[in-house]
Amino acid sequence: MIAVALIRHAPTAWNVAHRLQGRTDIPLSADGRAQAAAWRLPDALAGYEAWASPLARARETASLLGLSPRLDDRLIEASWGEWEGRLLADLKQRPGFIEAERRGLDLAAPGGESVRQVQARLLDWLAALTRPALAVSHNGVLRAAYALATGWTMEGKPPERMAAATAHLYRWDGRRLALDRLNLPLVP
């Protein structure tokens, strides 16, 4: 059994505006940098191997946490294809968007990546782990992991809220991901 901790990067200007970032390489905002600089890893995560998405917002968050992570493309945010850079409120007004949201794990923007595809690369990353790991990643990856561990189909809101400035703890047995604890605070 391997312990796994997942942390979402600190905020960017696009997060605050509710603009879909996807793979667009947006850096942390000044406020996001200040928030991440105040975060501290809980003692329970000491000694975990550090990983991060190669996107600037995840790398910068990891650095502000005092980590020197291994970068891995399997931890990158989902591609939002044609929806990338768009405001969520604007997309909700477009014909077909609400129906697309109802696809749950098969939700994918035109030219984008489905949640199942994100889960497949996340499972590949998990299968390569040999010791406890901590990864700084993105909301799409964290939600894909939560769905894997709980059976949530991603239709509707998640049964539990994943708060900002927290770590989410899982156990990986080589085949399945199991939820251990959500929302372990990063702020002392």
N, C-alpha and C positions, 0 to 999 in steps of 0.2 A: 504494500500500500504506500503510495507516494502522496505527500501533502502538496497541494497546489494553492497558491494565493493569486488572485487577479485584482488588479487595481486599474481603475479608469484614469486616464490622463486628466490633468487640471484643465480648467476652462479656457476656451479660445473666444475670440470676438464672434465667430460664427456660431458657437454653442449658445452664447447669450442671445443672439439674433434668431435662434431656431432655424438656422440655415444648415441643410444637409452637407456635411463635409466629405464623407466617404474617404476616398483616397487622395483628395486634394490636400496638399501638404501645408496646412495652416499652422503657424506657430502659436504658442500660448499667448494670451493677452497679458498685459502688465498685471492685471488683477489675478489672472491665473498663475503667473510666476510667483506673486506674493503669497497666494494661497499654498501652492506646492512647497514653497520655502518654509512654511510654518508646519508642514506635515512631518510626522515622525513615524517610522516603522515600529509597530509593536514588537516587544521583546520576543513574542511567540514566533516571529518570522526571521529571527536572527539565524544566519547560516544558510538561508535558502539561496539557491542559485538564481541570479538575477537575469531576466530576459525582458525584452521590449520590442514593440513594433518599430520598424525603421522610420516611421513618420515623425517629424520634428516634435510634435506635441507630446508624443509618448517618450521619446528620447530625452527631451528637456525635463519632463516630469521625473523620470528615473534619475537623471543627474541631480536635480534639486532634492531628491530623497537620499542622495549620497551613494547611489548605485552606479556601477559600471557594467551595464547589462550586455548580454549577447543579443544582437539584433536578429530577428527572424521574421521573414515575410509571412509566415503562417499566422502571425499575430496582428497583421495589418487590418485596418477597418474594412468592412464590406464595401464593395464598389456600388455606388448608387447610380452608375450609368448616366442616363440623360437627366436624372433628377439632381445630380450633384451640383451644389452651389445654389439650389433653389430654396426658398423659404417654405417651411412646412405648411404654414397657413395658406400660401398660394397653391401648393400642390393639392391640398384638401378641397379646393374649389374646382379642380380639373376633373372633367368627366373620366370615370374609370378608376380614379385613385382610391376611393373608399372600397370598391370591389377588389382592387389589388391588395389592400390591407387585410382583407378577409382571407387571403391565401395562407396566412400564418407562416409556417416554415418554408413555404414555396413562394413567399413574397419576393419579388425581384423587380427592380426598375427596368425599363427598356434599356438593354445593353449593360445591365448591372448583374449583381451576384445575389443568389438566393441565400436565405438563412441556412438551408441544408448544405450549401456549398461552403459557407463559413464553418459550419460544424465539421465538415469533412477535413478541412485543413487544420482545424483545432484538434481533432482526434489524432491526426498525423503528428502534430507537435507533442501532444500528450504521450503518444506511444514511444517517442524518442527520449522521454525523460528517464533519468536513472537515479535522481535524488530530489528532495524537496525543491520546488521551484516557485518563484514569484515573478509574475509578468505584468508589466505596465502596458496596457492596451487600450481598447476603445469600447464604447457602449455596445456596438453591434456584436463584438466578440464576447463581451461579458453576458449579454442577453442570450447569445447562442449557447454559451456554457451553461447558463442557468436552465435553459430549455433542455439541454442534454441530461442534466442531473436530475431534473424534477419531472420530466415528461410534459412540461408546458408546451402546447402546440403553437404558441405565439398568436393565438386568436384572442383578441381582447387584451386587457391589461394583465401584467404578470400577477400571480397570487401574492407575491411579496415585493416590496419596493427595494431597489438597490440604491442606497443613498450615495451622495457625492462624498469625497474625502474619506472613503472607507476601503477596506480590503474585504474580499469575498473568498472564503476558504472552502476548499473541496478536497476530496480524496480520490485518487486514481488507482484502480486495481489492475491496470493493464488491459482492461476491456471496457470498464464502465466508469463514468464520472459520478460521484455522489456528493451532494451538498453537505458540508459540515457546519458552516456558519456564514451568514450574510452580515455585512455592515460592521466589521471590526474597525473602530475609529482610528484614523491616522492623525487626528489632532489631539495633542496632549491635554 
